[in-house]
Amino acid sequence: MNIAQAADNDYEADLVAQQRKIVNRLRRAEGQLAAVIRAVESGAECRDIVIQLSAVSKALDRAGYAIVASAMRTCLADPDDTSMTPEELEKLFLTLA
């Protein structure tokens, strides 16, 4: 295995690890959202529901930022990749703000 192949393997392993982290964040948000739904259905206190809903929102925002950051790293690692322009990445990032 030459140096370029080793770098490619490391890069691919990093992408897989990033994807796993993003999926884990989304699964946590899914669980938090299910808790919000149960709280609403059971007539829980408004304050408790809003606090849980805020946690869901933050979890989704973090997942979104992680996805955009991953795309940015991909663009930096492979400048020939034209799947997404810097302008498109910026627009995606700003939709999360």
LUMLO-659170 format. One record per residue (C-alpha): residue number from 1; residue in one letter; x, y, z. Coordinates in steps of 0.1 Angstrom, whole numbers, plus 2048, in hexadecimal, padded with zeros to 3 digits. Example, Ala and Ser with C-alpha at 12.3 -4.5 7.8 and 13.67 -1.06 7.14 Angstrom:
2
NODE   n res  px  py  pz
NODE   1   A 87B 7D3 84E
NODE   2   S 889 7F5 847
//
This chain:
97
NODE   n res  px  py  pz
NODE   1   M 800 800 800
NODE   2   N 80E 821 7F6
NODE   3   I 80B 842 809
NODE   4   A 7EE 84F 7F3
NODE   5   Q 7DA 82F 7F9
NODE   6   A 7E0 831 81F
NODE   7   A 7D5 856 81F
NODE   8   D 7B6 84C 80B
NODE   9   N 7AE 830 824
NODE  10   D 7B3 848 841
NODE  11   Y 79C 862 831
NODE  12   E 781 848 82A
NODE  13   A 783 83B 84E
NODE  14   D 780 85F 85A
NODE  15   L 761 864 845
NODE  16   V 751 844 852
NODE  17   A 758 84F 876
NODE  18   Q 749 871 86F
NODE  19   Q 72A 862 860
NODE  20   R 727 84B 87E
NODE  21   K 729 869 896
NODE  22   I 70E 87B 881
NODE  23   V 6F7 85E 881
NODE  24   N 6FB 85A 8A7
NODE  25   R 6F2 87F 8AC
NODE  26   L 6D3 87A 897
NODE  27   R 6C9 85B 8AA
NODE  28   R 6CC 86E 8CB
NODE  29   A 6B7 88A 8BC
NODE  30   E 69E 871 8B1
NODE  31   G 69C 863 8D4
NODE  32   Q 698 886 8E3
NODE  33   L 67D 88E 8CA
NODE  34   A 66A 86E 8D4
NODE  35   A 66D 87A 8F8
NODE  36   V 65E 89C 8EE
NODE  37   I 641 88B 8DD
NODE  38   R 63A 875 8FB
NODE  39   A 63C 893 912
NODE  40   V 622 8A6 8FD
NODE  41   E 60C 888 8FB
NODE  42   S 60D 883 921
NODE  43   G 606 8A7 928
NODE  44   A 628 8AF 937
NODE  45   E 630 8D2 943
NODE  46   C 636 8EB 928
NODE  47   R 658 8F4 937
NODE  48   D 664 8D0 935
NODE  49   I 658 8CC 911
NODE  50   V 669 8EC 906
NODE  51   I 68A 8E2 917
NODE  52   Q 689 8C0 905
NODE  53   L 680 8D0 8E4
NODE  54   S 69D 8E7 8E8
NODE  55   A 6B4 8C9 8ED
NODE  56   V 6A6 8B9 8CD
NODE  57   S 6AC 8D9 8BA
NODE  58   K 6D0 8DC 8C6
NODE  59   A 6D7 8B8 8BE
NODE  60   L 6CA 8BD 89A
NODE  61   D 6DE 8DD 896
NODE  62   R 6FE 8CB 8A1
NODE  63   A 6F7 8AE 888
NODE  64   G 6F2 8C8 86D
NODE  65   Y 712 8DA 875
NODE  66   A 725 8B9 875
NODE  67   I 717 8B0 853
NODE  68   V 721 8D2 845
NODE  69   A 744 8CF 855
NODE  70   S 748 8AD 846
NODE  71   A 740 8BA 824
NODE  72   M 758 8D7 829
NODE  73   R 774 8BE 832
NODE  74   T 76C 8AA 813
NODE  75   C 76F 8C9 7FE
NODE  76   L 790 8D3 80E
NODE  77   A 79E 8B0 80A
NODE  78   D 794 8AC 7E6
NODE  79   P 793 8CE 7D4
NODE  80   D 78A 8BC 7B4
NODE  81   D 769 8B0 7C3
NODE  82   T 74E 8C5 7B3
NODE  83   S 730 8B5 7C4
NODE  84   M 72B 8D4 7D9
NODE  85   T 738 8F8 7D3
NODE  86   P 745 90E 7EF
NODE  87   E 726 924 7E9
NODE  88   E 70F 906 7EE
NODE  89   L 721 8FC 80E
NODE  90   E 71E 920 81B
NODE  91   K 6F9 920 813
NODE  92   L 6F4 8FF 825
NODE  93   F 707 90C 843
NODE  94   L 6F2 92B 844
NODE  95   T 6D2 917 843
NODE  96   L 6DC 909 865
NODE  97   A 6E2 92C 874
//
